[in-house]
Amino acid sequence: MNNKRVSVLGLGSMGFTIAQLYLDQGYEVTVWNRTPGKADALVAKGAVLARGAGEALRASRVAVMCVYDYRGADAILALDGVAAAMDGRLLIQLTTGSPQDARDAEVWAHRHGAAYLEGAIQAAPDQMGRPDTPLLVSGEKHVFDEAEPWLKVLAGGIVYLGEKASAAAAMDLATLSTIYGTMLGFVHGARIAEHEGFDVAEYGRIVAGIMPTFAGFLQHEGSVIQSGDFSISQSPMRISVEATQRILQAAQASGINTEFPAFAAGLFQRADAAGLGGEELAALIKLLRA
């Protein structure tokens, strides 16, 4: 393959950034977007604007697609001339979707003669292109090996998850679960800080300082779950049963919203009732398995 040529389909905030990164690295970049005006700044820097999605695909052996969702991606792939232009191409799909979306997209790509990789970006647009930018990727290994130079332009922290096309999307859901669970707790904590008259920005700084230690703890708990040995090693479940109940009681006494602590406390109380209080905190997964 020409290792300095790429087509980028979709020029939202992330797609625009992707195209810009390739331009910055000296690639010949062809771009396409449903709203052509979004390409003006890229064209001014040397990108070529294709008149259609099919034309964009024909311009390069490697195409990177990043649009809002798979409904939008599927609509683009259904446009006239797109299927015919796929033969011999390598499609790197960076649109966020479900594992089934990824499986269906791979089948579609193979049916039309294209190689396929699924990717899940774990960063904001302004965090792309860094040595530590995380990017989850899955698909056939030989395809990943071939595409790796293009991927490295976008992210230094590439994690290859194996040959199942659905793997990147599934892991994306898993990491998002952590992010949104953390965000719910963070916002509830911000409400506590507000109610008590604390500087919420300072609260944010304190949480940021805690996060590296917390990340290490989560890594340990992941190893506990994988091992199947839930003997107490870091944090007994019973401590969290009591802590979440305390958070709930404080919210009730303060008159602030109780939805998050009520959910958390209820889950931990059920775990305790199931006899898990004397095991490692990660034993909570036994309740979720049930």
C-alpha positions in Angstrom: 0.0 0.0 0.0 1.0 3.6 -0.5 1.7 4.4 3.2 1.2 8.1 2.8 -2.4 8.1 1.4 -5.7 8.0 3.2 -9.4 8.9 2.8 -11.4 10.2 5.7 -15.2 10.0 5.6 -17.0 12.2 8.2 -15.8 15.6 9.3 -17.4 16.1 12.7 -15.1 17.2 15.5 -13.3 13.8 15.6 -13.2 13.2 11.9 -11.8 16.7 11.2 -9.1 16.1 13.8 -8.2 12.7 12.2 -7.9 14.3 8.8 -5.8 17.1 10.3 -3.4 14.6 11.9 -2.8 12.8 8.7 -2.1 16.1 6.9 0.3 17.1 9.6 2.2 13.8 9.0 2.5 14.4 5.3 -0.2 12.1 4.1 -2.2 12.7 0.9 -5.6 13.1 2.4 -8.9 12.8 0.6 -11.9 13.9 2.6 -15.7 13.6 2.2 -18.6 14.9 4.3 -22.3 15.3 3.7 -21.8 19.0 4.4 -18.9 19.9 2.1 -18.2 23.2 3.7 -16.8 21.4 6.8 -13.8 20.5 4.6 -12.8 24.1 3.7 -10.1 24.5 6.3 -8.7 21.1 5.5 -8.7 21.8 1.7 -6.9 25.0 2.5 -4.1 22.9 4.1 -3.8 20.5 1.2 -6.6 17.9 1.5 -8.7 17.0 -1.6 -12.4 17.2 -1.3 -14.2 14.2 -3.0 -17.5 14.8 -4.7 -18.9 11.7 -3.2 -18.2 8.9 -0.7 -17.5 6.5 -3.5 -15.0 8.8 -5.0 -13.3 9.3 -1.6 -12.9 5.5 -1.2 -11.4 5.1 -4.7 -8.8 7.7 -3.9 -7.0 5.6 -1.3 -6.5 2.0 -0.4 -7.1 2.9 3.3 -10.3 4.7 4.4 -11.1 5.9 7.9 -14.7 6.5 8.8 -15.8 8.4 11.9 -19.4 9.6 12.0 -21.9 10.1 14.8 -23.3 6.6 14.9 -23.8 3.5 12.9 -27.1 4.7 11.5 -25.2 7.5 9.9 -22.4 5.1 8.8 -24.8 2.6 7.3 -26.5 5.5 5.4 -23.2 6.5 3.9 -22.3 2.9 2.9 -25.7 2.6 1.2 -25.0 5.6 -1.1 -24.7 5.0 -4.8 -21.2 3.9 -5.8 -19.9 3.1 -2.3 -20.3 -0.6 -2.4 -18.6 -0.8 -5.8 -15.7 1.3 -4.6 -15.0 -0.9 -1.6 -13.2 -3.7 -3.5 -9.6 -4.0 -2.4 -9.9 -1.3 0.3 -9.2 -1.4 4.0 -12.0 0.2 6.0 -11.0 1.4 9.5 -14.4 2.1 11.2 -14.0 4.5 14.1 -17.7 5.2 14.5 -19.1 4.3 17.9 -21.5 1.4 17.9 -22.5 -1.9 19.5 -20.7 -5.3 19.1 -23.5 -6.4 16.7 -23.0 -3.2 14.6 -19.3 -4.2 14.3 -20.1 -7.7 13.3 -22.6 -6.6 10.7 -20.2 -4.0 9.3 -17.4 -6.6 8.9 -19.8 -8.9 7.0 -20.8 -6.1 4.7 -17.2 -5.0 4.1 -16.1 -8.6 3.3 -19.1 -9.1 1.0 -17.9 -6.1 -1.0 -14.2 -7.2 -1.1 -12.8 -4.9 1.6 -10.7 -5.7 4.7 -12.2 -4.4 7.9 -11.0 -3.1 11.3 -13.2 -1.9 14.2 -11.8 0.8 16.4 -13.0 2.6 19.5 -11.4 5.9 20.4 -11.0 6.4 24.1 -10.1 10.1 24.0 -11.5 13.6 23.1 -10.5 15.2 19.8 -7.9 17.5 21.4 -6.3 14.4 23.0 -5.7 12.6 19.7 -2.3 11.9 18.2 -0.5 11.7 21.5 1.9 8.9 22.6 -0.6 7.9 25.3 -3.9 8.4 23.3 -5.8 5.1 23.8 -7.4 3.4 20.8 -9.0 0.0 21.0 -8.8 -2.0 17.8 -10.1 -5.4 16.7 -10.2 -7.5 13.5 -8.1 -9.9 11.6 -4.5 -9.8 12.7 -2.9 -9.5 9.3 -5.2 -6.6 8.6 -4.3 -4.9 11.8 -0.6 -5.4 11.1 -1.1 -3.8 7.7 -3.1 -0.9 9.1 -0.9 -0.2 12.1 1.1 2.7 10.5 -2.2 4.5 9.8 -3.4 3.8 13.3 -0.2 5.1 15.0 -0.8 8.5 13.4 -4.0 8.8 15.5 -2.9 7.2 18.8 0.2 5.9 20.5 -1.7 3.8 23.0 -3.1 1.2 20.6 -4.7 -1.9 22.2 -5.3 -4.8 19.8 -8.0 -7.0 21.2 -8.0 -9.9 18.8 -9.7 -11.1 15.6 -13.3 -10.7 16.6 -14.5 -7.5 15.0 -16.9 -6.9 17.9 -14.2 -6.9 20.6 -13.3 -3.2 20.3 -17.0 -2.1 20.6 -17.6 -4.5 23.5 -14.5 -3.2 25.4 -15.7 0.3 24.6 -19.0 -0.4 26.4 -17.0 -1.8 29.4 -14.8 1.2 29.7 -17.8 3.6 29.2 -19.5 1.8 32.1 -16.5 2.7 34.3 -16.5 6.3 33.0 -20.3 6.9 33.5 -20.3 5.1 36.9 -17.4 7.3 38.0 -19.2 10.4 36.6 -22.4 9.7 38.5 -20.4 9.4 41.7 -18.4 12.5 40.9 -21.5 14.6 40.3 -23.1 13.3 43.5 -19.9 14.3 45.3 -20.0 17.7 43.7 -23.5 18.1 45.1 -22.2 17.2 48.6 -19.4 19.8 48.1 -21.9 22.4 47.1 -24.2 21.7 50.0 -21.3 21.9 52.5 -20.0 25.2 50.9 -16.8 23.8 49.5 -15.1 25.0 46.3 -16.3 22.4 43.7 -13.3 23.1 41.6 -11.1 22.2 44.5 -13.1 19.1 45.0 -12.3 18.3 41.3 -8.6 18.8 42.0 -8.7 16.5 45.0 -10.5 13.8 43.0 -7.9 14.1 40.2 -5.2 13.5 42.7 -6.9 10.3 44.0 -7.5 8.9 40.5 -4.0 7.3 39.9 -4.3 5.4 43.1 -7.9 4.4 42.3 -6.8 3.2 38.9 -4.3 0.9 40.5 -7.0 -0.4 42.8 -9.3 -1.2 39.9 -6.5 -3.0 38.1 -6.0 -5.2 41.2 -9.8 -5.9 41.4 -9.8 -6.9 37.8 -7.1 -9.4 38.5 -9.1 -10.7 41.5 -12.2 -11.3 39.2 -10.1 -13.0 36.6 -8.5 -15.3 39.2 -11.7 -16.3 40.8 -10.1 -16.0 44.3 -12.2 -13.5 46.3 -10.3 -13.8 49.5 -9.8 -10.4 51.1 -6.6 -8.9 49.7 -7.2 -5.1 49.6 -10.8 -4.1 50.5 -13.4 -6.2 52.3 -16.9 -5.9 50.8 -18.3 -5.0 54.3 -16.4 -1.7 54.3 -18.2 -0.6 51.2 -21.6 -1.9 52.5 -21.2 0.5 55.4 -19.7 3.4 53.4 -22.5 3.5 50.8 -25.1 3.3 53.5 -23.4 6.3 55.2 -23.4 8.3 51.9 -27.1 7.6 51.5 -27.9 8.6 55.1 -26.0 11.8 54.7 -27.8 12.7 51.5 -31.2 12.0 53.2 -30.2 14.1 56.2 -29.0 17.0 54.0 -32.1 16.9 51.7 -30.0 16.5 48.6 -30.7 14.0 45.7 -30.5 10.4 46.8 -30.8 8.5 43.6 -27.1 7.5 43.2 -26.4 6.6 46.8 -29.7 4.7 47.1 -28.8 2.6 44.1 -25.2 2.0 45.3 -26.3 1.2 48.9 -29.0 -1.1 47.8 -26.7 -3.1 45.6 -24.1 -3.5 48.4 -26.8 -4.4 50.9 -28.0 -7.2 48.5 -24.4 -8.4 48.2 -24.0 -8.5 52.0 -27.3 -10.4 52.3 -26.0 -12.9 49.8 -23.1 -13.6 52.1 -20.4 -11.7 50.3 -19.6 -9.2 53.0 -16.5 -11.2 54.1 -15.0 -11.3 50.6 -12.9 -8.9 48.5 -14.9 -5.9 47.1 -14.7 -7.4 43.6 -17.0 -10.2 44.7 -19.8 -7.8 43.9 -19.6 -9.3 40.4 -21.1 -12.5 41.8 -24.3 -10.6 42.4 -24.3 -9.2 38.9 -23.7 -12.6 37.4 -26.7 -13.9 39.3 
